[in-house]
Amino acid sequence: MTTKRTLAMAVTLAAMVLVAGAGRGAQPVAATAGRCHLQTLDGAYGFAGSGLVVAGPQTFPLAIAARLAFDGQGHLTGKGTVSFNGQVDHETMEGTYTVNEDCTGSISLVGHHTGFDDVHNFDFVIVDGGKEVAFVETDAGTVAAATMKRQ
């Protein structure tokens, strides 16, 4: 795995953590009795996470802060800052998400960096009616967890 690709992976995770994007301003539809849907995630969330990227015999630490905006229709945008092995980068992102009735779901996120893009995938669980979300990245070679809170 190239250093540039590894940095991109870290930047994307970091950007998801506390992205600085705008929400639609609509009030999200609360999950009731453990029943969730796309509209459970609607609006702006702060995202923070950390982990490791494994590249052969080496591991590289990463951390991210980002703000993500969910549209309640399965699309999201965001902007964030990531520290990968001590190098800081910024990115914008866009992606799609699914939400299951049991309040689990997944995200496929494209990070736009200077000169290249990369894709990251996450599984998540929604808690407290959509006020918080816990994530784990599902891409091989990355060990990362994050949380997100409604702003």
C-alpha positions in Angstrom: 0.0 0.0 0.0 1.5 3.4 -1.0 2.0 6.1 1.6 -0.3 8.4 -0.4 -3.1 5.7 -0.4 -2.5 5.1 3.3 -2.7 8.8 4.0 -5.9 9.0 2.0 -7.5 6.3 4.1 -6.6 8.1 7.3 -7.8 11.5 6.0 -11.2 10.0 5.0 -11.7 8.5 8.4 -10.6 11.7 10.1 -13.0 13.7 8.0 -15.9 11.6 9.0 -15.1 12.2 12.6 -16.0 15.9 12.9 -16.8 17.1 9.4 -17.6 20.7 8.8 -20.5 20.5 6.4 -24.0 22.0 6.5 -27.2 20.1 7.4 -30.6 20.7 5.8 -32.0 22.2 8.9 -35.0 19.8 9.0 -35.7 18.0 12.3 -34.8 14.3 12.0 -37.5 11.7 12.4 -36.9 9.9 15.7 -36.6 6.2 15.9 -39.3 4.6 17.9 -39.1 1.2 19.7 -35.8 0.3 18.0 -37.3 1.0 14.5 -35.1 3.1 12.3 -35.2 4.3 8.7 -33.2 6.7 6.4 -34.8 9.7 8.0 -33.5 8.7 11.4 -30.2 10.3 10.1 -31.1 13.7 8.8 -29.1 16.8 9.5 -25.6 17.6 10.7 -23.4 15.4 12.9 -20.0 15.8 14.5 -17.8 12.8 13.9 -14.6 11.8 15.7 -12.6 8.6 15.4 -9.2 7.0 15.6 -7.4 3.8 14.6 -4.6 2.2 12.8 -3.9 1.5 9.1 -1.9 -1.7 8.6 0.4 -1.6 5.6 2.4 -4.8 5.4 4.5 -5.1 8.6 3.9 -1.4 9.5 1.0 0.2 11.3 0.2 3.9 11.1 -2.0 5.8 13.7 -4.8 8.0 12.5 -7.4 10.4 14.0 -10.2 12.3 12.4 -12.6 15.1 13.2 -15.4 16.0 10.7 -18.9 17.3 10.2 -21.2 15.2 8.1 -24.6 16.3 6.7 -27.2 13.5 6.1 -30.2 14.3 3.8 -32.6 11.7 5.2 -32.7 10.1 1.7 -29.6 8.0 1.8 -27.0 10.6 0.8 -24.4 12.5 2.8 -21.7 15.2 2.4 -19.0 16.4 4.7 -15.7 18.1 5.3 -13.0 17.2 7.8 -9.4 17.1 9.1 -7.4 14.0 9.5 -4.0 13.3 11.2 -2.3 10.3 9.6 1.0 9.2 11.2 1.4 12.9 12.3 0.6 14.4 8.9 -2.5 16.6 8.7 -4.7 16.8 5.7 -8.1 18.1 4.8 -10.8 16.6 2.5 -14.3 16.9 1.3 -16.5 13.8 1.1 -19.7 12.5 -0.3 -21.4 9.1 0.0 -24.5 7.0 0.5 -25.9 5.3 3.5 -28.5 2.6 4.4 -30.4 2.2 7.6 -32.0 -1.1 8.7 -35.1 -1.3 10.9 -33.0 -2.6 13.8 -31.0 0.6 13.7 -27.9 -0.8 12.1 -26.6 0.4 8.8 -23.7 1.1 6.5 -22.0 3.9 4.7 -19.9 4.0 1.5 -17.9 7.2 1.5 -15.7 8.8 -1.2 -13.0 11.1 0.1 -11.8 13.9 -2.3 -8.1 14.8 -1.7 -5.7 16.9 -3.6 -4.9 14.8 -6.7 -6.8 11.6 -5.8 -10.0 10.1 -4.4 -10.5 7.1 -2.1 -13.4 5.0 -0.9 -14.1 3.8 2.7 -16.9 1.6 4.0 -18.4 1.6 7.5 -21.0 -0.3 9.5 -22.8 1.5 12.3 -25.4 1.3 14.9 -27.8 4.2 15.8 -28.5 4.8 19.5 -30.7 7.2 21.5 -33.2 7.9 18.6 -30.5 9.0 16.2 -28.7 11.4 18.6 -25.5 9.2 18.5 -24.0 6.7 16.1 -21.1 4.2 16.7 -19.0 3.2 13.7 -16.4 0.6 12.6 -14.5 0.7 9.3 -15.0 -2.5 7.4 -12.1 -2.1 4.8 -9.3 -4.6 5.0 -6.1 -3.2 6.5 -7.8 -0.6 8.6 -8.7 -0.9 12.3 -10.8 2.1 13.2 -13.7 3.1 15.3 -15.6 6.4 15.6 -18.6 8.0 17.1 -21.0 10.7 15.8 -23.3 13.0 17.6 -26.1 15.1 16.3 -25.3 18.8 16.4 
